[in-house]
């Protein structure tokens, strides 16, 4: 019974099963073999009919069967009409008394081969499409940059010659637009290079503190003009010179600080750098950019580092941007063997932090790093981040500042209105618009009359209308005083 069951299984399996004698003559063929090979008579044919390219003689058959000890290989099987199909084939030698037999098991893989070819063609097409897209992006960004820089250069020349205030305001708007356009072009080009794997870091020796001072000077004026505090700390453990890609480290920090500036209306922005590990001449640096801005909900934080993604659509309408900056930062940090993180609470601020590895020049190496430094980093950095976030939110008295009716809110509105009026007097409409937006946010919980007055003020500032803007600022101040008085 067992032999009959075995015979039934072999006859009905989907695989082709053939048995040859030592001359290569087929002495057994199962049902699948008869159906798939399409010979009138399979028995008594020779192995050279089925495998004309792989097996030519009895010697070849023995070699094929002995090779790889029954390991499957891909071969072509020929049908009775001389068409062929690919199969995964195993040959196993079998001794019976004084006879040597060979068992062949083959599985038709025509569908698999077709799908593999299709996938290969699709992969080649995708690669070609990606190459075309990359070249297109490079060409378009180059073509865009040329006219934008031409407009920017001519605008700056006109700014030096023009004295009419209305024309100067318009020229400043054009200059600002050109700067923003160049920033977008650079982001798209960097993203395209990173996506194509063609982005190469250019490490060199540079003065680390000089770089940090340059970054601070680059942002100090506009941050303090917005009414924010700006501070920076660089650990004494970091040597004077390091070897790394200075330009890209600056790019990452500029992006993170610009984000902090964009989303912070009250409080401060703080930057800190510490050494967290060292192995021989390689040093890990940990950077923190802390702000007391609007914060990010936990469920939205995963979106931050994805390309063309922002927390929600209103962000791009209100603050601008392509959603590429943080994705580029993430990829640059990873190229420097590091990681980037975010820690945030809505209404209490955000900390962006990242670590990178740099080299220390031979003349400044003090020996291999102490593993306790890395251990300290792992144990203490998270607590440090939480303390920074808590400290900033407490310093800024964020909750009370945004809650209309509180003393802190009243003082902040008064402070921002004072700076707004000064900006209007100087006809610095870009700065005035920033303060008008902050005032509008500060009165979001106020009665309708206050919010309406804040909206009218912002619209007047956006139009660059000196008389209406100055009057609207005065009206808003009076209404705020009246409502606070009634409260």
Secondary structure, 3 states (H helix, E strand, C coil): CHHHHHHHHHHHCCCEEEEECCCCEEEEECHHHHHHHCCCCCCCCEHHHHCCCCCCCHHHHHHHHHHHHHCCEEEEEECCCCCEEEEEEEEEEEEECCEEEEEEEEEECHHHHHHHHHHHHHHHHHHHHHHHHHHHHHHHHHHHHHHHHHHHHHHHHHHHHCCCHHHHHHHHHHHHHHHHHHHHHHHHHHHHHHHHCCCCCCCEEEEHHHHHHHHHHHHHHHHHHCCCEEEEEECCCCCCEEEECHHHHHHHHHHHHHHHHHCCCCCEEEEEEEEEEEECCEEEEEEEEEECCCCCCHHHHHHCCCCCCCCCHHHHHHHCCCCCHHHHHHHHHHHCCCEEEEEEECCCEEEEEEEEEEECCHHHCCCCCCHHHHHHHHHHHHHHHHHHHHHHHHHCCHHHHHCCCCHHHHHHHHHHHHHHHHHHHCCCHHHHHHHHHHHHHHCCCCCHHHHHHHHHHHHHHHHCCHHHHHHHHHHHHHHHHHHHHHC
